[in-house]
Amino acid sequence: MMILLSHNSNPFLLDGQWFKGNTHCHTTLSDGKREPGHAAQWYRANGYDFLAFTDHHNTAAASKAATDGLLVIPGIELDAIDPKIGEYHLVGLGVQAYAQPRQSDLPLQLAIDRVRDLNGLAVLAHPHWMGLRADDLLDVQGLTALEVFNTTCELINGKGLSDVLWDELLAEKKQLWGTAVDDTHWAERDDPGGGWLMVKAQEWTQAAILHAIARGHFWTTTGPELYKVWLDGKTVRVECSPVKIINFIAQGRHGSTERAEPTSLLTRASFELTGQEIFLRVEIIDEQGRRAWSNPFYLSSQVSQ
């Protein structure tokens, strides 16, 4: 068994600082209800260190939202129809300009390639909400991550969680990180601040943040905190804020769950690897039902993007 997420790549063991950020947000430059500057002010006032604007087919918001104390990262959201898998949305983080005309029919692979050609990170947006299945994505190459949780989709129709799809792809040895985002549109629903990343980076710059995200040096949450997740021999250990449930999730029937007694809470747990796990990730759930997710430990040398 080969551990691919080692002391050199586990964000909880790396030097650097933790930075809080959101990687999916809309403004009046597409279908959002706030201007870029006003949106940026909300995130700065609520303790965020960085924000990626991802308006539909528009990258201009970042240049219109200079805010002291908040790192603004350019981005885009492409929405189109793949002739084989149907409708999808794709976030491109770090894309500063996108000159291609909007296309209603655009294969997902071509959209990913375009984002990567522009030095962006390709993140599959709210796949459960789009009705995508694992079989639709097995041949897709170049995705950095998928949104394991999207606040707006959860508020619209309860389909914000894409963890089952994530696990199915991980079980097929696809290397994918998971992000939680708010995807705020500043509508009447209370969508801002519902999900965010905690990124371990060497410095507070766009290059460092995107470098860390590309390598999975983050955990993601809707509220509870992961203090540390690490491998101790063949044992995965977790320390966290007080929660009701700590899940160790692998493929199929592998993994385990620790549940607090009715009158108590958990702040730590451990799981001994059996050697049969393809991957292992940690999920915690607090008393309010809010969740946090680690990125997966890859326990096989045969993973792909």
C-alpha positions as CSV (number, residue, x, y, z in Angstrom):
1,M,0.0,0.0,0.0
2,M,1.4,3.4,-1.0
3,I,0.4,6.5,0.8
4,L,0.3,9.4,-1.6
5,L,-0.8,12.1,0.8
6,S,2.3,12.1,3.0
7,H,3.9,14.5,5.5
8,N,5.1,16.5,2.5
9,S,1.7,17.1,1.1
10,N,-0.7,16.9,4.1
11,P,-1.7,20.5,4.6
12,F,-2.1,19.9,8.4
13,L,1.6,19.1,8.6
14,L,3.0,21.7,6.2
15,D,4.5,25.1,7.1
16,G,2.5,28.1,6.1
17,Q,-0.7,30.0,7.2
18,W,-4.4,29.1,6.9
19,F,-6.4,31.4,4.7
20,K,-10.2,31.5,4.6
21,G,-11.8,31.9,1.2
22,N,-14.7,31.4,-1.2
23,T,-14.2,30.1,-4.7
24,H,-17.7,30.6,-6.3
25,C,-19.5,34.0,-6.2
26,H,-21.6,36.1,-8.6
27,T,-22.1,39.8,-9.0
28,T,-24.2,42.2,-11.2
29,L,-21.8,41.4,-14.1
30,S,-23.8,38.2,-14.5
31,D,-26.8,37.0,-12.5
32,G,-25.8,38.3,-9.0
33,K,-27.6,41.1,-7.2
34,R,-24.6,43.0,-5.8
35,E,-21.9,45.0,-7.5
36,P,-18.3,43.6,-7.3
37,G,-17.1,46.1,-4.8
38,H,-20.1,45.7,-2.5
39,A,-19.8,41.9,-2.6
40,A,-16.1,42.1,-1.7
41,Q,-16.8,44.3,1.2
42,W,-19.2,41.6,2.7
43,Y,-16.5,38.9,2.5
44,R,-13.9,41.2,4.1
45,A,-16.3,42.2,6.9
46,N,-17.0,38.5,7.6
47,G,-13.4,37.4,8.0
48,Y,-12.5,36.1,4.6
49,D,-8.9,36.4,3.3
50,F,-9.6,35.7,-0.3
51,L,-12.5,35.6,-2.8
52,A,-12.8,34.3,-6.3
53,F,-15.4,36.1,-8.5
54,T,-16.9,33.6,-10.9
55,D,-19.5,35.4,-13.0
56,H,-21.0,33.5,-15.9
57,H,-18.7,34.1,-19.0
58,N,-17.3,37.3,-17.5
59,T,-14.0,37.8,-15.7
60,A,-14.2,41.6,-15.1
61,A,-15.4,41.6,-11.5
62,A,-12.0,41.1,-9.9
63,S,-10.7,44.3,-11.5
64,K,-13.7,46.3,-10.2
65,A,-13.4,45.1,-6.5
66,A,-10.2,46.4,-4.9
67,T,-10.7,46.0,-1.2
68,D,-8.0,46.4,1.4
69,G,-7.5,43.2,3.4
70,L,-9.1,40.9,0.9
71,L,-7.3,39.1,-1.9
72,V,-9.5,39.1,-5.0
73,I,-8.9,36.3,-7.5
74,P,-10.3,36.4,-11.0
75,G,-12.4,33.6,-12.3
76,I,-15.3,32.5,-14.5
77,E,-18.2,30.1,-14.6
78,L,-18.8,28.4,-17.9
79,D,-22.2,26.8,-18.5
80,A,-22.9,24.7,-21.6
81,I,-24.3,21.4,-22.8
82,D,-22.0,18.5,-23.5
83,P,-23.5,16.4,-26.3
84,K,-22.8,13.2,-24.3
85,I,-23.5,14.1,-20.7
86,G,-25.9,17.1,-20.9
87,E,-25.8,20.4,-19.1
88,Y,-22.8,21.2,-16.8
89,H,-21.2,24.3,-15.1
90,L,-17.5,24.6,-14.8
91,V,-15.6,27.1,-12.6
92,G,-12.2,28.4,-13.8
93,L,-10.2,29.8,-10.9
94,G,-7.4,32.3,-11.8
95,V,-8.8,32.9,-15.3
96,Q,-8.1,36.6,-16.0
97,A,-9.6,36.9,-19.5
98,Y,-11.8,34.6,-21.6
99,A,-12.1,35.6,-25.2
100,Q,-14.0,32.7,-26.6
101,P,-17.6,33.4,-27.6
102,R,-20.3,31.9,-25.4
103,Q,-21.3,28.5,-26.7
104,S,-24.4,26.6,-25.8
105,D,-22.9,23.3,-27.0
106,L,-19.4,22.7,-25.7
107,P,-17.9,19.4,-24.6
108,L,-16.9,19.4,-20.9
109,Q,-13.4,18.2,-21.8
110,L,-12.9,21.2,-24.2
111,A,-14.1,23.6,-21.5
112,I,-11.6,22.1,-19.1
113,D,-8.8,22.3,-21.6
114,R,-9.6,26.0,-22.3
115,V,-9.5,26.8,-18.6
116,R,-6.2,25.0,-18.2
117,D,-4.8,26.7,-21.3
118,L,-5.4,30.0,-19.5
119,N,-3.5,28.8,-16.5
120,G,-6.7,28.3,-14.5
121,L,-7.9,25.6,-12.2
122,A,-11.0,23.7,-13.4
123,V,-13.6,22.9,-10.7
124,L,-16.8,21.1,-11.5
125,A,-19.7,23.2,-10.1
126,H,-22.6,21.6,-8.2
127,P,-22.6,18.3,-10.1
128,H,-25.4,16.7,-8.1
129,W,-27.6,19.7,-8.8
130,M,-26.8,19.3,-12.5
131,G,-27.8,15.6,-12.4
132,L,-24.3,14.4,-13.4
133,R,-23.3,10.8,-12.6
134,A,-19.9,9.2,-12.1
135,D,-20.1,7.4,-15.5
136,D,-20.3,10.9,-17.1
137,L,-17.0,11.9,-15.7
138,L,-14.7,8.8,-15.8
139,D,-13.1,9.8,-19.1
140,V,-12.8,13.5,-18.2
141,Q,-9.2,14.6,-17.6
142,G,-7.8,17.8,-16.0
143,L,-10.3,18.6,-13.2
144,T,-8.7,19.9,-10.1
145,A,-11.8,19.5,-7.9
146,L,-15.5,19.3,-7.7
147,E,-17.8,21.1,-5.4
148,V,-18.7,18.7,-2.6
149,F,-21.1,21.3,-1.2
150,N,-22.9,24.3,-2.8
151,T,-25.0,26.5,-0.5
152,T,-27.2,27.9,-3.2
153,C,-28.1,24.5,-4.6
154,E,-28.9,23.3,-1.1
155,L,-31.2,26.2,-0.5
156,I,-32.9,25.9,-3.9
157,N,-33.9,22.2,-3.8
158,G,-31.7,20.3,-1.3
159,K,-29.2,19.1,-3.8
160,G,-26.1,21.0,-2.6
161,L,-24.2,17.8,-1.5
162,S,-22.2,15.9,-4.1
163,D,-20.3,13.6,-1.7
164,V,-21.7,10.4,-3.1
165,L,-20.5,11.3,-6.6
166,W,-17.1,12.3,-5.2
167,D,-16.7,9.0,-3.5
168,E,-17.7,7.1,-6.6
169,L,-15.0,8.9,-8.6
170,L,-12.4,8.5,-5.9
171,A,-13.2,4.7,-5.9
172,E,-12.4,4.7,-9.6
173,K,-9.0,6.2,-8.7
174,K,-9.7,9.7,-10.0
175,Q,-7.7,12.3,-8.2
176,L,-10.1,15.1,-7.2
177,W,-10.2,17.5,-4.3
178,G,-13.5,18.7,-2.8
179,T,-14.6,22.3,-2.2
180,A,-17.4,23.8,-0.3
181,V,-18.7,27.2,-1.6
182,D,-21.7,29.5,-1.2
183,D,-22.2,30.3,-4.9
184,T,-23.9,33.4,-3.7
185,H,-26.2,35.4,-6.0
186,W,-27.3,37.8,-3.2
187,A,-30.9,36.7,-3.8
188,E,-33.5,36.6,-1.1
189,R,-32.3,33.2,0.2
190,D,-29.5,33.5,2.8
191,D,-26.7,32.1,0.6
192,P,-23.5,34.2,1.3
193,G,-21.1,32.5,3.7
194,G,-22.6,29.0,3.6
195,G,-19.4,27.2,2.6
196,W,-15.7,28.0,2.4
197,L,-12.2,26.7,2.1
198,M,-9.4,26.9,4.6
199,V,-6.2,26.9,2.5
200,K,-2.7,26.3,3.8
201,A,-0.4,28.5,1.7
202,Q,3.1,30.0,2.1
203,E,1.9,33.5,1.5
204,W,-1.2,35.7,0.9
205,T,-0.9,36.0,-2.8
206,Q,-3.0,34.7,-5.7
207,A,-0.2,32.5,-6.9
208,A,0.3,30.9,-3.5
209,I,-3.4,30.3,-2.9
210,L,-4.0,28.7,-6.3
211,H,-0.8,26.6,-6.0
212,A,-2.1,25.3,-2.7
213,I,-5.6,24.6,-4.0
214,A,-4.2,22.7,-7.0
215,R,-2.3,20.4,-4.6
216,G,-5.2,19.9,-2.2
217,H,-3.6,21.8,0.6
218,F,-6.9,22.8,2.1
219,W,-10.0,21.5,4.0
220,T,-13.5,22.8,3.4
221,T,-16.5,23.4,5.7
222,T,-19.9,24.8,6.3
223,G,-19.1,25.5,10.0
224,P,-17.1,23.0,12.1
225,E,-13.3,23.0,12.1
226,L,-10.7,20.4,11.4
227,Y,-7.7,21.1,13.5
228,K,-5.5,18.2,12.3
229,V,-5.8,15.1,10.2
230,W,-2.7,13.0,10.0
231,L,-1.4,9.5,9.4
232,D,0.3,7.8,12.3
233,G,1.7,4.6,10.9
234,K,-1.4,2.8,9.6
235,T,-3.8,4.9,11.8
236,V,-5.5,8.0,10.6
237,R,-6.1,10.4,13.4
238,V,-8.4,13.5,13.6
239,E,-8.6,16.4,16.0
240,C,-11.5,18.9,15.5
241,S,-14.0,21.3,17.0
242,P,-16.8,19.6,19.1
243,V,-19.0,17.5,16.8
244,K,-21.5,14.7,17.0
245,I,-20.1,12.5,14.2
246,I,-16.7,11.8,12.8
247,N,-16.8,9.7,9.6
248,F,-13.8,7.9,8.0
249,I,-15.0,7.4,4.5
250,A,-13.5,5.0,1.9
251,Q,-14.9,3.1,-1.1
252,G,-17.8,0.7,-0.7
253,R,-18.2,-0.8,2.8
254,H,-14.8,0.3,4.0
255,G,-14.3,3.0,6.6
256,S,-16.0,3.6,10.0
257,T,-18.0,6.1,12.0
258,E,-17.6,7.5,15.5
259,R,-20.7,8.9,17.1
260,A,-20.9,10.9,20.3
261,E,-23.1,9.8,23.2
262,P,-26.4,11.7,23.4
263,T,-25.1,14.1,26.1
264,S,-21.5,14.5,24.8
265,L,-19.5,15.6,21.8
266,L,-16.4,14.3,20.0
267,T,-13.1,16.3,19.5
268,R,-10.9,13.4,18.3
269,A,-11.1,10.0,16.7
270,S,-8.9,7.5,14.9
271,F,-9.2,4.7,12.3
272,E,-6.8,1.9,11.5
273,L,-6.3,1.3,7.9
274,T,-6.9,-2.3,6.7
275,G,-4.9,-2.0,3.5
276,Q,-7.9,-2.5,1.3
277,E,-8.8,1.2,1.1
278,I,-8.3,3.0,-2.2
279,F,-8.7,6.3,-0.5
280,L,-9.7,7.6,2.9
281,R,-11.2,11.0,3.7
282,V,-12.6,12.5,6.9
283,E,-16.0,14.2,7.4
284,I,-17.2,15.7,10.6
285,I,-20.8,16.8,11.4
286,D,-21.7,19.1,14.3
287,E,-24.9,19.5,16.4
288,Q,-26.4,21.8,13.8
289,G,-25.8,19.3,11.0
290,R,-23.0,21.4,9.5
291,R,-20.1,19.5,7.9
292,A,-16.4,19.8,7.2
293,W,-14.4,17.6,4.9
294,S,-10.8,16.8,4.5
295,N,-9.3,16.0,1.1
296,P,-8.7,12.3,0.5
297,F,-5.7,10.4,1.5
298,Y,-4.8,8.3,-1.6
299,L,-3.9,4.8,-0.6
300,S,-3.0,3.4,-4.0
301,S,-0.4,4.4,-6.5
302,Q,-2.8,4.2,-9.4
303,V,-4.7,7.5,-9.4
304,S,-5.4,9.7,-12.3
305,Q,-6.8,13.2,-13.0
